[in-house]
Amino acid sequence: MNPSVALATAAAFPDLDDDGPSLVAALASRGIDAGPAVWSDPDVDWSAYDLVVVRCTWDYQGRHEEFLSWADHVATVSTLANPADVLRWNTHKSYLRELSAAGLPVVATTWLEPGDVFAVPAQGEYVVKPAVSAGSRDTNRYAVGVHDDAAEQHASGLLAAGRTVMVQPYLDAVDTAGETALFYFAGEFSHAVRKAALLQPAMEFVSGAYKEESIDAREPSAGELAVGERVLDALPDLKGWDRRSLLYARVDVVPGADGAPTLLELELTEPSMFLIYDDQAADRFGDAIAAVVGAGRTG
């Protein structure tokens, strides 16, 4: 009997994203039966799968605790990738505080908890966003002296809702250089893409699951690759996780004020993989999944 793999997704993405067909085909060629399964569907028997791979669960932000409870449950009846403790850590962006404390080049962040009072930064442009979010939801960009009232209303509303708020300088080099996303499967670098700048000053808030992105294949610089390696190599000491135990990871970097690569996010939960931008990426991901379930190429 072929190994069975569930590709966990949200109800709004029952057929996964654009990468779905190539990943399912890569798994089929390795003798693996794979298909989407909606994480919040109470009728799914997760114990029927040899492996559950978290993919397009892009509606968990408003159901965070429910999502984490689901992950804990799946981990008791099947193998979950990435593991439940990784998801718990990574779905709240306070993990960036730990990475910064470990000496990694993380974008400077002011953290606000419910009960705190938002203060407009001293100068420049900045970003306000919640610590539990994805796809640029509930996120906006502001300029000091121009959007002060809107920023205060935004931050105060998040805090009043009991959410942790992040205030970060807007690194404007992203407007020209873009953001580099580095992808790793089982700890090994696979490919990279360039993501164009997403945030416009005081833009309309994202109403869907995510803000549409402009993507291109990218050859990462040596400096960007070095930051990616440093981030993943920090995890054993920081969390006890060998990078090879992570089925997938995405390291997002942007040029800092000095031009050096700066960590924006480490995505270990449900990152878009952009497999279609590299001819071998789906096969690499397929190989990593096959290694977990003990399968291999069949033709």
C-alpha positions as CSV (number, residue, x, y, z in Angstrom):
1,M,0.0,0.0,0.0
2,N,1.3,3.4,-0.9
3,P,2.0,5.9,1.9
4,S,-0.8,8.5,2.3
5,V,-0.1,12.2,2.8
6,A,-2.6,14.9,3.7
7,L,-1.7,18.4,2.5
8,A,-3.5,20.4,5.1
9,T,-5.3,23.5,3.8
10,A,-8.1,26.0,4.5
11,A,-11.7,25.7,3.4
12,A,-11.1,28.7,1.1
13,F,-8.3,26.8,-0.7
14,P,-9.8,23.3,-1.1
15,D,-7.5,22.6,-4.0
16,L,-4.4,24.1,-2.5
17,D,-2.5,27.0,-4.2
18,D,-0.7,27.2,-7.5
19,D,2.0,24.8,-6.3
20,G,-0.5,22.1,-5.5
21,P,-0.5,20.2,-8.8
22,S,3.3,20.1,-9.1
23,L,3.7,18.8,-5.5
24,V,1.0,16.2,-5.8
25,A,2.6,15.0,-9.1
26,A,6.0,14.9,-7.5
27,L,4.7,12.8,-4.7
28,A,2.8,10.5,-7.0
29,S,6.0,9.8,-8.9
30,R,7.5,8.6,-5.6
31,G,4.7,6.2,-4.9
32,I,2.9,8.5,-2.4
33,D,-0.9,9.2,-2.5
34,A,-1.3,12.8,-1.6
35,G,-4.2,15.3,-1.7
36,P,-5.6,18.3,0.2
37,A,-7.5,18.0,3.4
38,V,-9.2,21.0,5.2
39,W,-7.7,21.3,8.7
40,S,-10.9,22.6,10.2
41,D,-13.2,19.9,8.7
42,P,-14.4,17.7,11.6
43,D,-15.1,14.8,9.3
44,V,-11.4,14.3,8.3
45,D,-9.8,11.2,9.9
46,W,-6.3,12.4,10.4
47,S,-5.2,9.0,11.7
48,A,-5.7,7.6,8.2
49,Y,-2.7,9.5,6.9
50,D,1.0,8.5,7.4
51,L,1.9,12.2,7.3
52,V,0.1,15.5,7.5
53,V,1.9,18.4,5.9
54,V,0.7,21.9,6.8
55,R,0.4,23.8,3.6
56,C,-2.4,26.4,2.9
57,T,-4.0,26.8,6.4
58,W,-4.3,30.6,5.8
59,D,-7.3,31.1,7.9
60,Y,-5.8,30.2,11.3
61,Q,-5.0,33.8,12.4
62,G,-8.5,34.3,13.7
63,R,-8.7,30.8,15.2
64,H,-5.2,30.6,16.6
65,E,-5.9,28.5,19.6
66,E,-8.2,26.2,17.7
67,F,-5.5,25.7,15.1
68,L,-2.9,24.8,17.7
69,S,-5.3,22.4,19.4
70,W,-5.8,20.8,16.0
71,A,-2.0,20.5,15.5
72,D,-1.7,18.9,18.9
73,H,-4.4,16.4,18.1
74,V,-3.0,15.5,14.7
75,A,0.4,14.9,16.3
76,T,-1.2,12.2,18.5
77,V,-2.7,10.2,15.6
78,S,-0.2,10.8,12.8
79,T,3.1,12.5,11.9
80,L,2.7,16.3,11.6
81,A,5.1,18.5,9.6
82,N,6.2,20.8,10.8
83,P,5.7,19.5,14.4
84,A,3.1,21.0,16.7
85,D,5.7,22.6,19.0
86,V,7.3,24.3,16.0
87,L,3.9,25.6,14.9
88,R,3.1,26.9,18.4
89,W,6.4,28.8,18.5
90,N,6.3,30.1,15.0
91,T,2.7,31.3,14.7
92,H,3.4,34.1,17.2
93,K,6.0,36.5,15.8
94,S,7.5,36.9,19.3
95,Y,9.9,34.3,18.1
96,L,11.7,37.2,16.5
97,R,12.6,38.4,20.0
98,E,14.4,35.1,20.7
99,L,16.2,35.2,17.4
100,S,17.3,38.8,18.0
101,A,18.5,37.9,21.5
102,A,20.5,35.1,20.0
103,G,22.4,37.7,17.9
104,L,20.7,37.3,14.6
105,P,20.1,40.4,12.4
106,V,16.4,40.9,13.0
107,V,14.6,44.0,11.9
108,A,14.2,46.3,15.0
109,T,10.8,45.9,16.6
110,T,8.9,47.7,19.4
111,W,6.6,45.3,21.1
112,L,3.3,46.4,22.6
113,E,1.0,44.2,24.8
114,P,-2.7,44.9,25.7
115,G,-2.7,47.7,28.2
116,D,0.3,49.4,26.6
117,V,-0.1,52.8,24.8
118,F,1.0,53.2,21.3
119,A,3.5,56.1,20.6
120,V,4.3,57.4,17.1
121,P,8.0,56.8,16.3
122,A,10.3,59.7,16.2
123,Q,10.7,59.9,12.5
124,G,10.4,58.2,9.1
125,E,8.1,55.5,7.9
126,Y,7.1,52.5,9.9
127,V,4.9,49.4,9.9
128,V,2.2,48.4,12.5
129,K,1.1,44.8,12.6
130,P,-0.2,42.1,15.0
131,A,2.1,39.3,16.2
132,V,-0.3,36.6,14.9
133,S,-0.9,37.3,11.3
134,A,0.0,36.2,7.8
135,G,-0.5,37.5,4.2
136,S,-0.2,41.1,5.3
137,R,-3.5,41.0,7.1
138,D,-4.1,43.7,9.7
139,T,-0.9,45.3,8.6
140,N,-0.2,48.8,7.4
141,R,2.6,51.3,6.6
142,Y,2.6,54.8,7.9
143,A,4.7,58.0,7.8
144,V,5.4,60.1,10.9
145,G,3.5,63.3,10.8
146,V,1.3,62.2,8.0
147,H,-0.7,59.2,9.2
148,D,-0.4,59.6,13.0
149,D,-4.1,59.4,13.8
150,A,-4.6,56.4,11.5
151,A,-1.7,54.5,13.0
152,E,-2.8,55.2,16.5
153,Q,-6.3,54.0,15.7
154,H,-4.9,50.9,14.1
155,A,-2.6,50.0,17.0
156,S,-5.1,50.8,19.7
157,G,-7.7,48.7,18.0
158,L,-5.4,45.7,17.9
159,L,-4.4,46.2,21.5
160,A,-8.0,46.5,22.6
161,A,-8.7,43.2,20.9
162,G,-6.1,41.6,23.1
163,R,-3.5,41.3,20.4
164,T,0.3,41.8,20.7
165,V,1.4,44.6,18.3
166,M,4.7,45.1,16.5
167,V,6.0,48.4,15.3
168,Q,8.9,48.3,12.9
169,P,10.8,50.8,10.8
170,Y,9.9,50.5,7.1
171,L,13.1,49.5,5.4
172,D,12.6,51.4,2.1
173,A,15.3,49.5,0.2
174,V,12.6,46.9,-0.3
175,D,10.9,49.2,-2.7
176,T,13.7,48.7,-5.2
177,A,15.5,45.5,-4.1
178,G,12.4,43.6,-3.0
179,E,12.3,40.9,-0.4
180,T,14.3,37.6,-0.8
181,A,12.6,34.4,0.3
182,L,15.0,31.5,0.9
183,F,13.5,28.0,0.9
184,Y,14.9,24.9,2.7
185,F,13.6,21.4,2.6
186,A,14.9,19.1,5.4
187,G,17.5,21.8,6.2
188,E,18.9,22.0,2.7
189,F,18.7,25.1,0.6
190,S,16.4,24.6,-2.4
191,H,15.6,27.9,-4.2
192,A,14.8,31.5,-3.8
193,V,12.4,34.1,-5.1
194,R,12.1,37.9,-5.1
195,K,8.9,39.3,-3.7
196,A,8.2,42.9,-4.7
197,A,7.2,45.4,-2.0
198,L,3.7,44.9,-0.8
199,L,2.9,47.8,1.6
200,Q,1.7,51.2,0.4
201,P,1.4,54.1,2.9
202,A,-2.0,54.0,4.7
203,M,-3.3,51.5,2.2
204,E,-6.7,49.7,2.4
205,F,-6.4,46.8,4.8
206,V,-6.2,43.3,3.2
207,S,-9.7,41.8,3.2
208,G,-8.9,38.4,1.8
209,A,-6.6,35.6,3.0
210,Y,-3.5,37.4,1.7
211,K,-2.3,40.4,-0.4
212,E,-1.4,39.4,-3.9
213,E,2.3,39.4,-4.5
214,S,4.6,40.0,-7.5
215,I,7.1,37.1,-7.6
216,D,10.2,36.4,-9.7
217,A,12.9,33.7,-9.4
218,R,16.0,35.1,-7.7
219,E,19.6,34.1,-7.3
220,P,20.3,35.0,-3.7
221,S,23.5,36.8,-2.7
222,A,26.2,35.2,-0.6
223,G,25.2,37.5,2.3
224,E,21.5,36.5,2.1
225,L,22.4,32.8,2.1
226,A,24.7,33.4,5.0
227,V,21.9,34.9,7.1
228,G,19.6,31.9,6.1
229,E,22.3,29.5,7.3
230,R,22.8,31.4,10.6
231,V,19.1,31.4,11.3
232,L,18.6,27.7,10.8
233,D,21.9,26.9,12.6
234,A,20.7,28.8,15.7
235,L,17.6,26.6,16.2
236,P,19.4,23.6,17.9
237,D,20.8,25.8,20.7
238,L,17.7,28.0,20.9
239,K,14.9,25.4,20.6
240,G,16.6,22.0,20.4
241,W,15.4,21.5,16.8
242,D,17.9,20.1,14.3
243,R,17.3,22.0,11.0
244,R,17.1,18.6,9.2
245,S,14.1,17.8,11.4
246,L,12.1,20.6,9.8
247,L,10.4,19.4,6.6
248,Y,10.4,23.0,5.3
249,A,11.5,26.5,6.2
250,R,11.4,29.9,4.6
251,V,13.7,32.7,5.6
252,D,12.6,36.1,4.5
253,V,15.3,38.8,4.3
254,V,15.3,42.4,3.2
255,P,18.1,45.0,3.0
256,G,18.6,46.8,6.3
257,A,19.4,50.5,6.6
258,D,23.0,49.7,6.0
259,G,22.2,47.5,3.0
260,A,23.1,44.2,4.9
261,P,20.5,41.4,4.8
262,T,18.1,41.7,7.7
263,L,15.7,38.9,8.9
264,L,12.0,39.9,8.4
265,E,10.5,36.5,9.2
266,L,11.3,32.8,9.6
267,E,8.3,30.9,8.2
268,L,8.0,27.4,9.6
269,T,4.2,27.0,9.5
270,E,2.4,27.5,6.2
271,P,4.6,29.5,3.8
272,S,3.9,29.7,0.2
273,M,6.7,27.7,-1.5
274,F,6.6,29.2,-5.0
275,L,7.7,25.8,-6.4
276,I,6.6,26.8,-9.9
277,Y,9.5,29.3,-10.0
278,D,12.2,26.6,-10.0
279,D,12.0,23.5,-12.2
280,Q,13.4,21.2,-9.5
281,A,11.8,22.6,-6.4
282,A,8.8,20.3,-6.4
283,D,11.0,17.3,-6.7
284,R,13.2,18.5,-3.9
285,F,10.1,19.0,-1.7
286,G,8.9,15.6,-2.8
287,D,12.2,14.0,-1.9
288,A,12.0,15.5,1.6
289,I,8.4,14.2,2.1
290,A,9.4,10.8,0.7
291,A,12.2,10.5,3.2
292,V,9.7,11.0,6.1
293,V,7.3,8.3,4.9
294,G,9.9,5.9,3.6
295,A,9.1,6.2,-0.1
296,G,11.1,6.9,-3.2
297,R,10.9,7.5,-6.9
298,T,8.9,5.0,-8.9
299,G,9.7,6.1,-12.4
